[in-house]
Amino acid sequence: MYAVYVAKRVAIAFLTLWVIVTLNFLIFRVLVGGDPSQLIMDPHFPPEAREAMKKLWQIDRPLFPDQYLTYLYNLFTWNYGRQFDPAASPIAPEMAWRLRNTIILLGTATVGTIAIGIPLGMLAGARRGKKMDVAVIGLGLLTWGVPVFFIQLIWVAIFCNWLHIFPRAGLVGSPPPQDPLSLTAEVLHHAISPIITLILAGFGSWALYTRNMMVDALTEDFVLTARAKGLRERDVIVKHAFRSILPPIVTMIALSIPGIVTGAIITESIFAWPGIGQWYIDALMENNHPVTQAVMYNYAVLMIAANLIVDLAYGFLDPRIKVGVRR
């Protein structure tokens, strides 16, 4: 029964991905009227040069099925094709190093946000109405309600421009260090400001969400029964109350993963961090649609995969859930 459920979910995931990438292809073609070269090439280009560039970009053949099949092949082989620029640069190499930079930034910030927010929410929920609870609620509402760019601009004004503790922007200084150890330290030094500001802006929502679920879980009958059996309060909180709220927390964690790869557009713009988010905005402004399609494809793959993993894991995280069983 569970194997049938898994097969159905996987089939639905692949069908959803195919629909998304097809719509991504069609919407772009509708926007450009079927010929992308009209947006990115000088109308005074000689016909020979125009045809040569269209051939390099693989848009010289019929839309269906040639261009569509080439588009699908480039995506599903993680090749992505070539950018709409004069050099027709391959997308995959630039995607790789920008993705690395974004994962360094967003991956660290996401882990830090979760590692701080969830334990604070657990403590606040377990101490409802006490000073700890009030402090977490206050900090959570403050950081949750203030826009991330406002926190980052204040940070830049104080710690970068005034105190000069951290660098203002970029990935490394100029000239960059040559040895790997110094280069790594330079990258980490530049990453401190965006990482800390992302954690400050994000931990509050995790803390509030976890706290509210813990408050509800601690009033459930199974928790009252565990306390009546004489279990330690720590075991009641961790092994009973917190375990019961794991499925929605795992869902939130899984759905935050795609954002790590697609990048924080505002953050990368403020700190001039050369990642996927900044690249995506530049591609939109320059009509570099193969890049936007590649970024959206990665986001779709990760979002669908995250949902699939969560669906399949629910039965193991919460024994009350029987996956694939009909009632």
C-alpha positions in Angstrom: 0.0 0.0 0.0 2.8 2.4 0.9 4.7 1.6 -2.3 1.7 2.4 -4.4 1.3 5.7 -2.5 5.0 6.5 -3.2 4.7 5.7 -6.9 1.6 8.0 -7.2 3.4 10.9 -5.4 6.5 10.5 -7.6 4.4 10.4 -10.7 2.5 13.5 -9.7 5.7 15.3 -8.9 7.2 14.6 -12.3 3.9 15.7 -14.0 3.9 18.9 -12.0 7.5 19.7 -13.0 6.7 19.0 -16.6 3.7 21.4 -16.5 5.8 24.1 -14.8 8.7 24.0 -17.3 6.3 23.9 -20.2 4.5 27.0 -19.0 7.8 28.6 -18.4 8.8 28.0 -22.0 5.4 29.1 -23.5 5.1 32.3 -21.4 8.6 33.4 -22.5 7.8 32.8 -26.1 4.5 34.7 -25.9 6.3 37.7 -24.3 8.8 37.9 -27.1 6.4 37.1 -29.9 8.1 33.8 -30.7 11.5 35.4 -31.7 13.7 36.2 -28.8 16.3 37.8 -31.0 14.0 40.8 -31.5 14.7 41.8 -27.9 18.4 41.2 -27.6 19.8 42.0 -31.0 20.3 45.4 -32.7 17.8 45.7 -35.5 20.6 47.0 -37.7 22.5 43.7 -37.4 23.3 42.2 -40.8 21.1 39.2 -41.6 24.1 36.8 -41.6 25.1 37.9 -38.1 21.6 37.6 -36.9 21.2 34.1 -38.2 24.6 33.1 -36.8 23.6 34.2 -33.3 20.2 32.6 -33.5 22.0 29.3 -34.5 24.3 29.7 -31.5 21.4 30.3 -29.2 19.6 27.3 -30.7 16.5 29.4 -31.7 16.9 29.1 -35.4 14.7 26.0 -35.7 10.9 25.6 -35.5 9.4 26.4 -32.1 7.7 22.9 -31.9 9.1 20.4 -31.5 12.7 21.4 -32.1 13.2 24.4 -29.7 10.9 22.9 -27.1 12.7 19.5 -27.0 16.1 21.3 -26.9 14.8 23.4 -24.0 13.7 20.3 -22.1 17.0 18.5 -22.8 19.0 21.5 -21.6 17.0 21.7 -18.4 16.8 18.0 -17.5 20.5 17.5 -18.2 21.4 20.6 -16.1 23.1 22.1 -19.1 20.6 25.1 -19.3 21.9 26.2 -22.7 23.5 29.6 -23.4 22.8 33.1 -22.2 21.4 35.8 -24.4 24.5 37.8 -24.5 26.9 38.7 -27.4 29.3 35.9 -26.3 26.5 33.4 -25.9 28.1 32.3 -22.6 27.2 28.9 -21.3 24.8 29.1 -18.3 26.0 26.1 -16.3 29.5 27.3 -15.3 28.2 30.7 -14.1 25.3 29.0 -12.4 27.7 26.8 -10.5 29.9 29.5 -8.9 27.0 31.8 -8.2 25.1 28.9 -6.6 28.1 28.2 -4.4 28.1 31.8 -3.2 24.3 31.8 -2.5 24.5 28.5 -0.6 27.3 29.9 1.6 25.2 32.9 2.4 21.6 31.6 2.5 22.5 28.1 3.7 24.4 29.4 6.8 21.7 32.0 7.5 18.9 29.5 7.3 20.6 27.0 9.5 21.4 29.7 12.1 17.8 31.0 11.9 16.3 27.6 12.5 18.9 26.7 15.2 18.0 29.8 17.2 14.3 30.2 16.5 13.1 26.7 17.2 14.8 26.2 20.6 13.6 29.7 21.7 10.1 28.9 20.6 10.2 25.6 22.6 11.4 27.4 25.7 8.8 30.1 25.4 6.0 27.6 24.9 7.1 25.6 27.9 7.2 28.8 30.1 4.0 30.4 28.9 3.3 33.7 30.6 6.8 34.0 32.2 9.6 36.4 31.4 11.2 34.1 28.9 7.9 33.8 27.0 7.3 37.6 27.0 10.9 38.3 25.8 10.6 35.8 22.9 7.3 37.2 21.9 8.6 40.7 22.0 11.7 39.9 20.0 9.8 37.7 17.6 7.2 40.4 16.8 9.9 43.1 16.5 12.1 41.1 14.0 9.2 39.7 12.2 7.5 43.0 11.7 10.6 45.0 10.6 11.5 44.6 6.9 14.8 42.7 6.3 16.2 45.5 4.1 15.6 48.0 7.0 17.6 45.9 9.4 20.4 45.5 6.8 20.6 49.2 6.0 20.9 50.0 9.7 23.6 47.3 10.1 25.5 48.8 7.1 25.2 52.3 8.5 26.5 51.4 11.9 28.9 48.4 11.5 30.2 49.0 8.0 30.2 52.8 7.3 30.5 54.2 10.8 32.5 51.6 12.9 34.2 50.0 9.9 34.1 46.6 11.6 32.8 44.7 8.5 33.3 45.3 4.8 30.5 47.1 3.0 29.9 44.8 0.0 31.3 42.2 -2.3 32.6 38.7 -1.9 36.3 39.5 -1.4 38.4 42.6 -1.2 40.5 44.0 -3.9 43.0 42.6 -4.7 41.8 39.2 -3.5 44.1 36.9 -1.5 45.9 34.2 -3.4 46.3 31.4 -0.9 43.1 29.3 -0.2 43.1 29.9 3.6 43.3 33.6 3.3 40.7 33.6 0.6 38.3 31.5 2.7 38.8 33.9 5.6 38.1 36.9 3.4 34.9 35.4 2.0 33.7 34.6 5.6 34.5 38.1 6.7 32.4 39.6 3.9 29.6 37.1 4.6 29.2 38.0 8.3 27.1 41.1 7.7 24.4 39.5 5.4 24.3 36.3 7.4 23.8 38.0 10.8 21.1 40.4 9.4 19.3 37.5 7.8 19.3 35.6 11.1 18.1 38.7 13.0 15.3 39.2 10.5 14.2 35.5 10.3 14.5 33.9 13.7 11.5 35.6 15.1 9.0 34.0 12.8 10.4 30.5 13.6 10.3 31.2 17.4 6.7 32.5 17.3 5.5 29.7 15.1 7.2 27.0 17.3 6.0 28.7 20.5 2.3 28.8 19.4 2.4 25.1 18.4 4.1 24.2 21.7 1.4 26.0 23.7 -1.3 24.0 21.9 0.6 20.7 22.2 1.2 21.1 25.9 -2.6 21.2 26.5 -3.3 18.0 24.6 -4.5 14.9 26.5 -1.4 12.8 25.7 0.8 15.4 27.3 -1.4 15.5 30.4 -1.2 11.7 30.5 2.6 11.8 30.3 2.7 14.2 33.2 0.3 12.1 35.2 2.6 9.1 34.7 5.4 11.1 36.5 7.7 11.6 33.5 10.3 14.3 33.8 9.2 17.7 32.5 12.1 17.7 30.0 10.9 14.4 28.5 7.3 15.6 28.4 8.4 18.7 26.4 10.9 17.1 24.1 9.7 13.5 23.5 5.9 14.2 23.6 5.0 17.8 22.9 7.8 18.7 20.5 7.6 15.4 18.7 3.9 16.0 18.0 4.6 19.3 16.2 7.5 17.9 14.2 5.5 17.4 10.9 4.6 21.1 10.4 8.1 22.1 11.5 9.7 19.7 9.0 7.4 21.1 6.4 8.6 24.6 7.1 12.2 23.5 7.0 11.7 21.7 3.7 9.9 24.6 2.0 12.7 27.0 3.1 15.3 24.9 1.2 14.4 26.2 -2.3 14.9 29.8 -1.1 18.5 28.9 -0.2 19.2 28.0 -3.8 17.3 30.8 -5.6 18.9 33.4 -3.4 17.8 36.4 -1.3 17.4 39.1 -4.0 17.3 42.1 -1.6 20.2 40.9 0.5 22.4 40.1 -2.4 21.6 43.5 -3.9 22.3 45.5 -0.7 25.6 43.7 0.0 26.6 43.3 -3.7 26.9 39.5 -3.1 27.4 37.8 -6.5 24.8 35.1 -6.1 21.8 33.6 -7.8 19.4 36.3 -6.6 21.4 39.2 -8.0 22.0 37.3 -11.2 18.3 36.6 -11.6 17.4 40.4 -11.3 20.1 41.3 -13.8 18.8 38.7 -16.2 15.3 40.0 -16.0 16.4 43.6 -16.7 18.6 42.5 -19.6 16.0 40.1 -21.2 18.4 37.2 -20.6 15.5 34.7 -20.4 17.5 31.5 -20.5 19.0 32.5 -17.1 15.6 33.3 -15.6 14.2 30.0 -16.9 17.1 28.1 -15.4 16.7 29.8 -12.0 13.0 29.1 -12.0 13.5 25.5 -13.0 15.9 25.0 -10.1 13.4 26.5 -7.8 10.6 24.3 -9.1 12.7 21.2 -8.8 13.6 21.9 -5.2 10.1 23.0 -4.2 8.5 19.8 -5.7 11.2 17.6 -4.2 10.8 19.3 -0.8 7.0 18.7 -0.8 7.5 15.1 -2.0 10.0 14.3 0.8 7.7 15.9 3.4 4.8 13.8 2.2 6.8 10.6 2.3 8.3 11.4 5.7 5.1 12.3 7.6 4.3 8.6 8.4 7.7 8.2 10.1 7.6 11.5 11.9 4.2 11.1 13.5 2.9 7.6 14.2 -0.7 9.0 14.3 -0.4 9.5 10.5 -0.9 6.4 8.3 0.3 7.3 4.9 -1.4 5.6 2.0 -4.1 3.9 4.1 -7.7 4.4 3.1 -10.4 4.7 5.7 
